[in-house]
Amino acid sequence: EQYLVEAVEDGPAPFYVVLDTGLARTTTGAKVFSVMKGVADGGVEIPHGVSRFPGYNREEKKLNAEVLKKYIFGGHVSDYMTRIQKEDPQKYEKHFSQFIKAGVTPANFAEKWAAVHKAIRANPVAKKAEKKTDANAKPKAYNKK
């Protein structure tokens, strides 16, 4: 079964893209399929099946949407955070220092991702980040004029 994006009747047709994985490994759950899923969810037409997404069961030939949703909202990262927090708190603090600083915990990780998804849907225009410059920093040798 293939997934296709339907065109809006009174609007422009979606972009049509064919996924070329090149030399990337195409095993179930590979990152290239996560990217493809995000692009397809964003409205780009990419003909594809669901057999390579996390949660697909080969025996039943069905996709478990709950498993896929867990991955989309970072449930696997939350599980890893919980495990590392219990096993090695020092490693947890080192690996997730920016998350800790931002107040992200394994318990609220999915909520944060849901807020990010909502914000992107509300305003999908990318914002240009301001460059941080240090007035006392010496210029690199390759940047000197």
Secondary structure, DSSP 4 states (H G I P E B T S, - for coil): --B-PPPPTTSPPPPB-----TTS---TT-HHHHHHHHHHHTT-B--B-STTSTTEETTTTEE-HHHHHHHHTTHHHHHHHHHHHHH-HHHHHHHTHHHHHHT--TTTHHHHHHHHHHHHHH--SPPPPPPP--TTPPPPGGG--
